[in-house]
Amino acid sequence: MVYNEIESAKREELEELELKRLQSTVERVYSLSTFYKEKFDELGITPKDITSLEDIKKLPFTTKKDLRAHYPFGLFTVPMSEVARIHSSSGTTGKPTVVGYTKSDMDVWDEVMARVFTLAGATSKDIVHNAYGYGLFTGGLGFHNGAEKIGAAIVPASAGMTDRQLMLMRDFGASILASTPTFALHMAEVAQKAGSDYLSHYKLKAGIFGAEPTSKGLKKEVSNAWGIDYHEVYGLSEIIGPGVAANCKESDLLHVFEDHFFVEIINPQTGESLPDGQRGELVITPLTKQALPLIRYRTGDITSITKEPCKCGRTLLRMESIVGRVDDMLIISGVNVYPSQIEHVIANTEGVTLNYQIIVDKHGHLDKLEIHIEVSDEIMTDSLGQMGALKKEIQHALLNNLYINAHVVLVQPRSIERSMGKAVRIIDKRKEQ
Ligand SMILES: [Zn+2]
């Protein structure tokens, strides 16, 4: 079941709508935003130059820096009398990123979140327990309004107070959980203390998780701990908040609500567009935003997209779970490598722990990659022969999956230096030379 027919429209129909909306967004920023007017003029382009979706490549990028430079409302294209809501990022460094919504922006947000709930199988009969934080962070209210829109009963629990959350979920019979994956896991651990049959006290059938990077392993853990379907939602406040994309029951890939958010994948170094299936930086142009329309916003998130049809009947293109951040990317002998991909290989190997360290160095002109991994306690007591096989297995997996030649060093449990409880993940010695 789709929430809106457009989700399963013919691709030509969808793309026709996208082009019309892109053109009106470009008109909008060109006539209402000095920032964009200047950028367009510099490049010698006007809204008339956008005659196909391909033409989006002619347009300039927008970055988080641009938003910060125009703090707080400099990029808004409506007067304050038309702004209905203001949210902001936590801003751990410097000024936060401020975003605004008109009434019509809020309607779009509610609608895409209603689509997310529908993707997860939620209906008006469900009780939604919302453990996302309410406040300036878009998570709490984003989920809240989407659940209301489909007519579900929403419990605005907000973050924190685990014991009380568990009591409410149990007593109210919540069927859908909305939270970060790590909080869901934490709640399961606390619930488990009450007895191994804890699951019999809860009625959860699905969870909608986001706002954190997630590995396949973590998804599985959360799904098993609660005995539920795991649905992932992707979003960012600069674009709308949660509700840019989410996965259906048929696939792990996330359907992008592209009638509102046009997505591209680019090479983060050159800015060139990459074909479907290739990993690169996700760039999003909201197509219907009124208060804060952004052109080609660089998310810094690494993923890939596909237009392959999905079994669920939706024609919306799909993206994979974010595999890493542009800032974390390592270039080793010309190959782009994300620490999360290396972690994935380690997580899928028996006998080693997730305490590892990636050391990149130069050997003459060549890059040299060394990965130190702590083995598990059981392995240490075994023969050295097994260690050799294990080391080869990991090196082989890295070469086959990531095309990287790494030298793996297996080390004793708890021997990698910790800083604030965490192992230092990456040491790039090339930068020190
Ligand atoms: Zn699908």
Residues whose N, C-alpha, C, O or C-beta is under 5 A from the ligand:
A	BS01	ZN	C248 E250 C310 C312 R314
